Amino acid sequence: MRKIYFTWDDFDRAIDIIAHRIRVGKYNVSTIYGVPRGGIIAAVALSHRLKLPVITTLKQPCLVVDDVSDSGNTLSKLNLSSESLIATIHFREGSKIVPDVWVCEKPEDGWIIYPWENKED
């Protein structure tokens, strides 16, 4: 599987795009929940852009943020209501969960290495 290195600049651009799409889409969200590990970093960045508080316990409806919806297993375990909005940086076609907002398509043969991850793993 080929590694795809996602830089901090890539991350900042993706967060700006997500924030813009949420504003333009006039989604009615008042809090942000970051799925533990990769989603927490994106949630904090979106919190600053959208001026919304991050919550540490999932209370719906809210904006649920994760770095990627690959298989969709992580997001599907959250049992989200239709009132919650899902945003991810990456989305893979065929995932169980299709985010409401996403920026990049994850290739089937790619493994994304985000800037906060250990590049040697």
Secondary structure, 3 states (H helix, E strand, C coil): CEEEECCHHHHHHHHHHHHHHHHHCCCCCCCEEECCCHHHHHHHHHHHHHCCCEECCCCCCCEEEEEEECCCHHHHCCCCCCCCEEEEEEECCCCCCCCCEEEEECCCCEEEECCCCCCCC
